[in-house]
Amino acid sequence: MVAMTPALIDSMRRISELLRAGSFASAHGQLEAIVAANPDFVEALRLLGGTKQALGDPAAAEALLRRALELDPNWTPTLATLGELLLGAGRASEAEPLLQRALAGSPPYPRAALPLARHYNDAGRPAEALAIAGPLCLAGRADAELATQHVTALAALGRQQEAVRVYRRILALTPDNPAAAHALAMALNMNGQHEEAGTIAHQVLTRGHRSAALYNTYARSLIAQGALERAEAVLRQCVALEPRLADAQSNLAQLVWLRSGDLTQATAELERALQRFDTDETLWAAKAAILQGGGDARGAYACLAPWAARAQAPPALLLRAGLAALEFDPGTALALAERALRVVPASAAARTLRAAAQLGVGEAGAALADCEALLARAPDDQYLIALQTTAWRLLGDERYARLCDYRHLVVPNQLEPPAPWQDLASFLADLSASLNRLHDPRGHALLFQSLRNGTETTQDLSRSADPAIRALFAAFAAPIRHYLEHIGHGDDPLRRRNEGRWRFNGSWSVRLHSAGFHANHTHPRGWISSACYIELPDCMSDERNDQGVLTFGEPGIAITPRLGAEYSMRPQVGMLVLFPSYFWHGTVPFRSIHARLTVAFDAVPEH
C-alpha cells in the first residue's frame, strides 16, 4: 500500500494537469520518477502506461497496465485503460471482457462505456452499443461523447426519430442539461432536421457551455444548411479548443478546400496540430484522408508509410494506408489488408479492402469468396455488391449478366411539369435559378465525392423549402413508382427489397464546368440511384461524340485485367435516369463554356 503523502498528492495533481494539457513528455518523466520510488503505486502505473501509449510505445504501455492489474485485479480504471489500449491495437476479443468488467465493477467505471460503445458501433454491432450506452444516457449520467454513441446506435438501427423523442423528453425534464441538449442536436442532425439542430446547439453555446464536440455538432448543422463560411468560423473555434478532435479537423479541411482548392491550405490547421501532437495516429489518418480526397493518393500513402512500416502498426492506420495504395498499387493495398486481418480477423473494413485489392491484382476468385462472406453479414451494401459483380464479370459467371442487365435496369424518364407550371421549359428555368443560387461560382468540388471540376451542394435537397426544388422532388414520385413496378420482385439484391415503398436517402445538385466529369463510383448506402438533367451544354446533344455521356460498368478501382464501360445513356434536358445503386457509373468529360447542372438522389426502401 502506497503512503499518499502531501508531496505525492501534489505531484499527482501536477501530473494530471500536464496530461489534460497534452504535455505527455513532461508527465512521462515525472511519472517514471514516482513509479521508481513507489513501484506498487497502481494509479501511477496506470497513468504511466497511458502516457507511454500516447507517446507511441504501446508495448511498454501494455506491460505497465498488466503489472498494475496484477497488483489490483479489480481496479476498474486500469481495466478500462488496458481495454481501450487493446481495442486500439485491434485485439477486441481481449479488450471487450476488460471493459465489461470495468463497467460492472465495484465501484463501476462509467467511462469504460464510451470506448466499448464506440467499438460496437464501429464494428456494425449497434444493438450492443445501445445496450451499453442506453442505460447511462437514459438515466442522465452520460456526457456528450457517450450520447453520441447512443444516438449513432439508434440511427444505425433506423430509430433516428426515437432518438429525437428520447432526448426531447430528457431535455424537458432537465432543461439545463447541456449534454442532453447536445445529444438532441446530434439526433436532429441525423434525422435531417438541421435548422433546429443548429438552433439548439447555438443556444447551448451562448449559455456558456462551450465544448469542442458541441462546436463540431453546430458546424455540421451549418454545413448541411449550406452556411459554409459560418461553419468554417465555428470549426476554427472548435479546433482551437481541442486540436486533436480529428472529425472537426477533417470537416474544417474540407471547407477550406471548397473555397481554395489547395491541399496545403486545407491541411494547414492539421499540420499545426501535428506539430504539437506528432504521435496522434488519428490526426495522421485524418490528414491522409484529406490528401487522398483531394487527389493525392500517393501523398496520402507517404504520410502513413512510416506508421504502416511499424511491426505493431494499428489496424486502422494499415487500412487508411491501404485505401490510399489501392488507387495506384493494389499489391501494396493487399499486403496491408492482410496485415490488418492478422490482427483483427473479423474486420469487415479490412476484408472489404482485401477484396478490392484482390480484384486489382487479378485474383477474382479470392475476391469473390471475400465478397460472399461479407455480403452474408451486410447483404444491402451496394459497394460489396459492385465488387461481387465485378468478380463475376472477370470470372465469366452468368450471374453477372442477370444482376447487371443495363438495358433493362437503367431506365430514362421524361419529367412532367409539376403544378403550377404550365410547361417543362418554364419549370426548368425556375428550377435552374434556384439551384444555381446554391452553387458557389468560385467553389471547388467536395472531397470524397466523384465529381471533378465542378461544385456540389451540401444540403439535402429533398428537404428544401424552395418551391421549385420541392416541386421537383414531388415530380420524382411517379417515375420511382413506375420503376419499382418495372423491376418487379425477386430474390436478387435489387428486387428482394422491393415492397413498393421508398424514401429519399440523400439528395444533392452538381454543377460541372468544362472538362468536368464524374469518376466511376457506386452509392454504397443507396438502393436506387439517379441523375436528373436540368441544364446541358449543346455539345452533349451532338451524337457524333460522347461528351457528357453517362456510362455504366467500368469499375472505379484498379482491376486486372482492365474492364471498360458496357452501356451508356446520352443525357437530355428534363430527363431522369434511374438505376441500381450498385452499378458502377461515371460520365465522359465535356468541353463547353456552358455548365452541366444536375440533381441526384438515392432512394431506399421505406419499412
C-alpha positions in Angstrom: 0.0 0.0 0.0 1.5 3.3 -1.1 1.5 6.1 1.5 -0.1 9.1 0.0 2.0 11.9 1.4 1.1 15.6 0.8 4.1 15.8 -1.6 3.0 12.7 -3.6 -0.6 14.1 -3.8 0.7 17.4 -5.1 2.9 15.6 -7.6 0.0 13.6 -8.9 -2.1 16.8 -9.2 0.5 18.5 -11.3 0.8 15.4 -13.5 -3.0 15.3 -14.0 -2.8 19.0 -15.2 0.0 18.1 -17.6 -2.0 15.2 -19.0 -5.0 17.3 -19.5 -2.9 19.9 -21.4 -1.4 17.1 -23.6 2.1 17.6 -22.2 2.8 13.9 -22.3 6.6 14.0 -22.4 6.7 16.2 -19.2 4.2 14.0 -17.5 6.1 10.9 -18.5 9.3 11.9 -16.8 7.6 12.8 -13.6 5.6 9.5 -13.6 8.7 7.4 -14.2 10.3 9.0 -11.1 7.2 8.3 -9.0 6.9 4.7 -10.1 10.6 4.2 -9.5 10.1 5.4 -5.9 6.7 3.7 -5.5 6.7 0.5 -7.6 3.4 -0.7 -6.2 1.5 2.6 -6.8 -1.2 1.2 -9.1 -2.6 4.6 -10.3 0.8 5.9 -11.2 1.5 2.7 -13.1 -1.8 3.2 -14.9 -1.1 6.8 -15.8 2.4 6.0 -16.9 1.0 3.2 -19.2 -1.4 5.7 -20.7 1.3 8.2 -21.2 3.6 5.7 -22.9 0.7 4.8 -25.2 0.2 8.5 -26.1 3.9 8.8 -26.9 3.8 5.8 -29.3 5.0 2.9 -27.2 2.0 0.6 -26.9 4.1 -2.5 -25.9 5.6 -0.7 -22.8 2.1 0.7 -22.0 0.6 -2.7 -22.0 3.3 -4.2 -19.8 2.8 -1.4 -17.2 -1.0 -1.8 -17.3 -0.8 -5.6 -16.8 1.6 -5.0 -13.9 -1.0 -2.6 -12.4 -3.7 -5.3 -12.8 -1.5 -7.9 -11.1 -1.3 -5.6 -8.1 -5.0 -4.8 -8.1 -7.1 -7.0 -10.5 -10.3 -5.1 -9.7 -9.1 -1.5 -10.1 -11.7 -0.5 -12.7 -9.7 2.5 -14.2 -6.9 0.1 -15.1 -9.3 -2.4 -16.6 -10.7 0.4 -18.8 -7.4 1.8 -19.8 -6.0 -1.6 -20.8 -9.2 -2.4 -22.6 -9.0 0.8 -24.6 -5.4 0.2 -25.5 -6.2 -3.3 -26.7 -9.1 -2.0 -28.8 -6.7 0.4 -30.5 -4.5 -2.5 -31.3 -7.3 -4.4 -32.9 -7.4 -7.0 -30.1 -11.1 -6.7 -29.5 -11.6 -10.2 -28.1 -9.2 -9.4 -25.3 -10.5 -5.8 -24.8 -14.2 -6.4 -24.5 -14.2 -8.5 -21.3 -11.9 -6.0 -19.6 -14.2 -3.1 -20.5 -17.2 -5.1 -19.4 -15.6 -5.8 -16.1 -14.8 -2.1 -15.6 -18.5 -1.3 -16.3 -19.7 -3.9 -13.9 -17.0 -3.4 -11.2 -17.3 -2.1 -7.7 -17.5 0.7 -8.0 -18.5 0.7 -11.7 -16.4 2.8 -14.0 -18.8 4.5 -16.4 -16.0 5.9 -18.6 -15.5 2.4 -19.9 -18.9 2.7 -21.6 -17.5 5.1 -24.2 -14.8 3.0 -25.8 -16.9 -0.1 -25.7 -20.0 1.5 -27.2 -17.8 3.2 -29.9 -16.2 -0.1 -30.7 -19.6 -1.8 -31.0 -20.8 0.9 -33.4 -17.7 0.9 -35.4 -17.9 -2.9 -35.7 -21.5 -2.8 -37.0 -23.0 -4.0 -33.8 -25.4 -1.1 -32.9 -27.7 -3.2 -30.7 -24.8 -4.0 -28.4 -23.7 -0.4 -28.4 -27.2 0.6 -27.5 -27.2 -1.9 -24.6 -24.1 -0.3 -23.2 -24.9 3.4 -23.8 -28.6 3.4 -23.3 -28.9 2.9 -19.5 -26.4 5.6 -18.7 -27.9 8.0 -21.2 -31.5 7.5 -20.2 -30.5 8.0 -16.6 -29.0 11.3 -17.4 -25.5 10.1 -16.4 -23.8 10.4 -19.8 -21.6 13.1 -21.3 -21.9 14.3 -24.9 -19.4 11.7 -26.2 -21.4 8.7 -24.9 -24.7 10.3 -26.0 -23.1 10.5 -29.5 -22.7 6.7 -29.4 -26.2 6.3 -28.1 -27.7 8.4 -31.0 -25.4 6.7 -33.5 -26.6 3.3 -32.4 -30.3 4.3 -32.6 -29.7 5.8 -36.1 -27.9 2.6 -37.3 -31.0 0.6 -36.2 -33.2 3.0 -38.2 -34.5 4.6 -35.0 -33.5 8.3 -35.6 -36.9 9.6 -34.7 -36.8 7.7 -31.5 -33.5 9.3 -30.6 -35.1 12.7 -31.2 -38.1 11.8 -29.0 -35.8 10.4 -26.2 -33.7 13.5 -25.9 -36.6 15.9 -26.2 -38.1 14.1 -23.2 -34.8 14.2 -21.2 -34.3 17.8 -22.0 -37.8 18.6 -21.0 -37.1 17.0 -17.6 -33.7 18.6 -17.2 -33.8 21.8 -19.3 -30.3 23.0 -18.1 -28.6 19.7 -19.1 -26.1 20.7 -21.8 -25.3 17.0 -22.6 -28.9 16.3 -23.3 -29.3 19.4 -25.4 -26.2 18.4 -27.4 -27.5 14.9 -27.8 -30.8 16.3 -29.1 -28.9 18.5 -31.6 -27.0 15.4 -32.8 -30.2 13.4 -33.1 -31.8 16.2 -35.1 -28.8 16.3 -37.5 -29.0 12.6 -38.1 -32.8 12.9 -38.7 -32.2 15.7 -41.3 -33.6 18.4 -39.1 -30.5 20.6 -39.4 -32.0 24.0 -38.8 -33.5 23.0 -35.4 -30.2 21.2 -34.6 -28.3 24.4 -35.2 -30.6 26.5 -33.2 -30.3 24.2 -30.1 -26.5 23.9 -30.4 -26.1 27.7 -30.7 -28.3 28.2 -27.7 -26.2 25.9 -25.6 -23.0 27.6 -26.7 -24.3 31.1 -26.0 -25.2 29.9 -22.4 -21.5 29.3 -21.9 -21.3 25.5 -22.3 -18.5 25.6 -24.9 -17.0 22.3 -25.8 -15.2 21.2 -28.9 -17.7 18.4 -29.6 -20.6 20.9 -29.4 -18.9 23.3 -31.8 -18.5 20.4 -34.2 -22.1 19.5 -34.0 -23.2 23.1 -34.6 -20.8 23.2 -37.6 -22.3 20.1 -39.0 -25.8 21.6 -38.9 -24.5 24.8 -40.7 -22.8 22.7 -43.4 -26.0 20.8 -44.0 -27.8 24.2 -44.4 -25.2 25.5 -46.8 -23.9 28.2 -44.4 -20.2 27.3 -45.1 -18.5 30.5 -44.1 -20.2 30.4 -40.6 -19.4 26.7 -40.3 -15.7 27.3 -41.0 -15.6 30.0 -38.3 -17.2 27.7 -35.8 -14.8 24.9 -36.7 -11.9 27.1 -36.1 -13.2 27.8 -32.6 -13.6 24.1 -32.2 -10.1 23.1 -33.1 -8.7 26.0 -31.0 -10.3 24.3 -28.0 -9.4 20.8 -29.0 -6.8 20.4 -31.8 -6.9 16.6 -31.6 -10.6 16.3 -32.5 -9.9 14.6 -35.8 -13.5 14.8 -37.1 -13.6 18.6 -36.7 -10.1 18.9 -38.3 -11.4 16.9 -41.2 -14.5 19.0 -41.5 -12.5 22.2 -41.4 -10.0 20.9 -44.0 -12.9 20.1 -46.4 -14.4 23.5 -46.0 -11.1 25.3 -46.7 -10.6 23.0 -49.7 -14.1 24.0 -51.0 -13.1 27.7 -51.1 -9.5 27.3 -52.0 -8.9 24.1 -53.9 -5.5 24.0 -52.3 -4.4 21.0 -50.2 -1.7 22.9 -48.4 -4.2 25.5 -47.2 -6.7 22.7 -46.5 -4.4 20.8 -44.2 -2.7 23.8 -42.6 -4.6 23.5 -39.3 -4.0 19.8 -39.2 -0.3 20.4 -39.7 -0.3 22.8 -36.7 -2.0 20.2 -34.6 0.5 17.5 -35.7 3.4 19.7 -34.8 2.1 19.6 -31.2 0.8 16.1 -31.2 3.1 14.3 -33.6 2.3 10.8 -32.2 -1.5 11.2 -32.7 -2.4 8.4 -35.1 -5.9 9.7 -35.6 -4.7 13.1 -36.8 -2.2 11.4 -39.2 -5.1 9.3 -40.6 -7.3 12.4 -41.0 -4.5 14.2 -42.9 -4.0 11.2 -45.2 -7.7 11.0 -45.9 -7.8 14.7 -46.9 -4.8 14.3 -49.2 -6.4 11.3 -50.9 -9.8 13.0 -51.2 -8.0 15.9 -52.9 -6.5 13.6 -55.5 -3.1 13.0 -53.9 -3.3 9.3 -53.1 0.5 8.9 -53.3 0.9 11.7 -50.8 -1.7 10.2 -48.5 0.2 6.9 -48.6 3.6 8.6 -48.0 2.0 10.3 -45.0 1.2 7.0 -43.3 4.0 4.8 -44.7 6.3 5.3 -41.6 3.5 4.3 -39.3 2.5 1.3 -41.5 6.1 0.1 -41.5 6.0 -0.5 -37.8 5.5 -4.1 -36.7 2.8 -3.1 -34.2 1.0 -0.6 -36.5 -2.6 -0.1 -35.5 -5.1 -1.8 -37.9 -6.9 1.4 -38.5 -3.7 3.0 -39.9 -3.0 0.0 -42.0 -6.4 0.3 -43.5 -6.1 4.0 -44.2 -2.7 3.5 -45.9 -4.2 0.5 -47.8 -7.1 2.6 -49.1 -4.6 5.2 -50.5 -2.4 2.5 -52.0 -5.5 0.9 -53.7 -5.5 3.8 -56.1 -2.0 3.2 -57.5 -0.6 -0.1 -56.2 -3.2 -2.8 -55.4 -0.5 -5.2 -54.4 0.6 -3.0 -51.5 -3.0 -2.5 -50.6 -3.5 -6.2 -50.5 -0.4 -6.7 -48.2 -1.7 -4.0 -45.8 -5.2 -5.5 -45.7 -3.7 -9.0 -44.9 -1.6 -7.5 -42.1 -4.7 -5.8 -40.6 -6.7 -9.1 -40.9 -4.0 -10.9 -39.0 -4.6 -8.6 -36.0 -8.4 -8.2 -36.5 -9.7 -11.3 -38.4 -13.3 -10.2 -38.1 -12.8 -6.7 -39.5 -15.3 -6.1 -42.3 -13.4 -3.0 -43.4 -10.1 -4.9 -43.8 -11.8 -7.8 -45.7 -13.5 -5.3 -48.0 -10.1 -3.7 -48.7 -8.7 -7.1 -49.4 -11.5 -8.0 -51.8 -10.9 -4.8 -53.8 -7.2 -5.2 -53.8 -7.5 -8.8 -55.0 -9.5 -7.6 -58.0 -6.7 -5.2 -58.6 -4.1 -7.9 -58.8 -6.2 -10.3 -60.8 -7.4 -12.7 -58.0 -11.1 -12.6 -58.8 -11.8 -16.0 -57.2 -10.4 -14.9 -53.9 -12.1 -11.6 -54.1 -15.4 -13.3 -54.7 -15.0 -15.5 -51.6 -14.5 -12.4 -49.5 -17.4 -10.6 -51.1 -19.8 -13.6 -50.4 -18.7 -13.8 -46.8 -19.1 -10.0 -46.3 -22.5 -9.9 -48.0 -23.8 -12.7 -45.7 -23.5 -10.1 -42.9 -24.3 -6.9 -44.9 -26.5 -8.0 -47.8 -27.5 -4.5 -48.8 -24.1 -2.9 -49.0 -24.0 -1.7 -52.6 -20.3 -1.4 -52.8 -19.9 -5.0 -51.9 -22.4 -6.0 -54.5 -20.4 -4.0 -57.0 -17.2 -5.8 -56.1 -19.1 -9.2 -56.3 -20.5 -8.4 -59.7 -17.1 -7.3 -60.9 -15.6 -10.6 -59.8 -18.4 -12.4 -61.6 -17.6 -10.5 -64.8 -13.9 -11.3 -64.6 -14.7 -15.0 -64.0 -17.3 -15.2 -66.8 -20.0 -16.0 -64.3 -23.5 -15.9 -65.9 -24.9 -14.2 -62.7 -23.2 -11.0 -63.8 -25.5 -10.6 -66.8 -28.6 -11.1 -64.7 -27.6 -8.6 -61.9 -26.1 -6.1 -64.3 -28.8 -6.1 -67.1 -28.1 -2.5 -68.0 -30.7 -2.3 -70.9 -33.4 -3.4 -68.5 -32.4 -1.8 -65.3 -31.2 1.7 -66.5 -34.5 3.5 -67.2 -34.8 7.0 -68.6 -37.9 9.1 -67.8 -39.0 12.5 -69.1 -40.3 14.7 -66.3 -43.8 16.1 -66.4 -44.1 19.8 -65.5 -45.5 19.9 -61.9 -48.3 22.3 -60.9 -48.5 25.3 -61.1 -46.0 25.3 -64.0 -47.7 25.1 -67.4 -44.7 23.6 -69.3 -41.4 21.9 -68.6 -39.3 24.7 -70.0 -40.6 27.3 -67.6 -40.3 24.9 -64.7 -36.7 24.0 -65.5 -35.9 27.7 -65.9 -37.1 28.5 -62.4 -35.5 25.3 -61.0 -32.2 26.3 -62.6 -32.3 29.7 -61.0 -33.0 28.1 -57.6 -30.2 25.5 -57.9 -27.6 27.9 -59.3 -28.0 30.1 -56.2 -26.8 27.1 -54.1 -23.6 26.7 -56.1 -20.6 28.9 -55.3 -19.2 30.1 -58.7 -15.7 30.2 -57.2 -16.1 27.0 -55.2 -14.3 23.7 -55.7 -15.5 20.1 -55.8 -16.3 18.4 -52.5 -13.7 16.0 -51.2 -14.5 12.2 -51.1 -17.0 12.6 -54.0 -17.0 11.5 -57.6 -17.1 14.9 -59.4 -14.1 16.6 -60.9 -14.0 20.3 -61.9 -17.3 21.4 -60.5 -19.3 22.0 -57.4 -21.8 20.0 -55.3 -24.4 21.3 -52.8 -24.2 20.2 -49.2 -27.9 20.5 -48.3 -30.3 17.6 -48.5 -32.4 19.0 -51.3 -35.3 16.7 -50.6 -35.9 18.8 -47.5 -35.6 22.2 -49.3 -38.3 24.9 -48.8 -37.7 26.3 -52.2 -40.9 26.0 -54.3 -39.2 24.8 -57.5 -37.0 22.3 -55.7 -39.9 21.0 -53.6 -41.9 20.6 -56.8 -39.0 18.7 -58.5 -38.9 16.1 -55.7 -42.7 15.7 -55.8 -42.4 15.1 -59.5 -39.9 12.3 -58.9 -42.5 10.2 -57.1 -44.3 8.9 -60.2 -41.1 7.8 -62.1 -39.9 6.0 -59.0 -43.2 4.2 -58.6 -43.1 3.2 -62.2 -39.5 2.0 -61.8 -40.5 -0.3 -58.9 -43.3 -1.7 -61.0 -40.9 -2.2 -63.9 -38.2 -4.1 -62.0 -40.7 -6.3 -60.2 -39.9 -8.8 -57.4 -37.3 -11.5 -57.0 -34.5 -12.8 -54.8 -31.7 -10.6 -56.1 -30.3 -7.6 -54.1 -32.4 -5.1 -56.1 -35.8 -6.9 -56.3 -35.9 -8.6 -52.9 -36.1 -5.2 -51.2 -39.0 -4.0 -53.5 -42.1 -3.7 -51.3 -43.4 -0.7 -53.2 -42.5 1.8 -50.5 -39.5 4.0 -50.6 -37.9 7.2 -49.2 -35.2 9.6 -50.2 -31.8 8.9 -48.6 -29.8 11.9 -49.6 -30.0 14.3 -52.5 -27.8 17.0 -54.0 -27.1 19.1 -57.0 -23.9 19.1 -59.1 -22.7 21.8 -61.5 -19.8 20.7 -63.8 -17.7 23.1 -65.8 -15.7 22.5 -68.9 -13.6 19.3 -68.6 -15.8 18.2 -65.7 -16.9 14.7 -65.2 -17.8 12.1 -62.6 -15.2 9.4 -61.8 -16.7 5.9 -61.8 -18.3 5.1 -58.5 -21.3 3.4 -56.7 -23.6 4.6 -54.0 -22.9 2.2 -51.0 -25.8 3.3 -48.9 -28.4 3.5 -51.6 -30.8 1.1 -53.4 -32.0 3.1 -56.4 -29.8 6.0 -57.7 -30.5 8.7 -60.2 -29.4 11.5 -62.4 -31.7 14.3 -63.4 -30.6 16.8 -66.1 -31.6 20.4 -65.6 -29.1 22.3 -67.9 -26.8 20.8 -70.5 -24.2 22.3 -72.9 -25.1 22.0 -76.6 -22.1 19.7 -77.2 -23.9 16.9 -75.3 -26.7 16.7 -77.9 -24.2 16.0 -80.7 -24.3 12.3 -81.4 -21.0 12.4 -83.2 -19.2 12.5 -79.9 -19.7 11.1 -76.4 -19.1 14.2 -74.4 -21.0 14.2 -71.1 -22.4 10.7 -71.7 -23.5 8.7 -68.6 -21.6 5.3 -68.7 -22.2 2.1 -66.8 -20.0 -0.9 -66.0 -16.4 0.5 -65.7 -15.1 -0.1 -62.2 -13.9 2.8 -60.2 -10.9 0.9 -58.8 -7.9 -0.6 -60.5 -8.8 -4.0 -62.0 -6.6 -6.7 -63.6 -7.4 -7.1 -66.5 -8.9 -3.6 -67.1 -12.6 -3.5 -67.6 -14.4 -0.9 -69.7 -17.9 0.5 -69.7 -20.6 -1.7 -71.2 -23.5 0.7 -71.6 -24.2 4.4 -71.9 -27.0 6.9 -71.8 -27.0 10.2 -73.6 -28.5 12.9 -71.3 -31.3 15.2 -72.3 -32.7 18.2 -70.5 -35.6 17.2 -68.3 -34.6 13.5 -68.3 -34.5 11.5 -65.0 -32.4 8.3 -65.2 -33.0 5.6 -62.5 -30.7 2.6 -61.9 -29.5 0.3 -59.1 -27.1 1.9 -56.7 -24.6 -1.0 -57.1 -24.0 -0.2 -60.8 -20.5 1.3 -61.4 -21.3 4.6 -63.2 -19.5 7.7 -64.3 -19.5 10.3 -67.1 -17.3 11.3 -70.0 -15.7 14.8 -69.8 -17.1 17.6 -71.9 -15.8 20.8 -73.3 -18.0 23.9 -73.3 -18.4 27.4 -71.9 -21.7 26.3 -70.5 -22.2 24.3 -67.3 -23.9 20.9 -66.8 -26.4 21.2 -64.0 -28.0 18.1 -62.5 -29.9 16.8 -59.4 -29.4 13.4 -58.0 -30.7 11.3 -55.1 -30.6 7.9 -53.6 -33.8 6.1 -52.6 -34.1 3.2 -50.1 -37.0 1.0 -49.0 -39.4 2.6 -46.5 -40.2 0.0 -43.9 
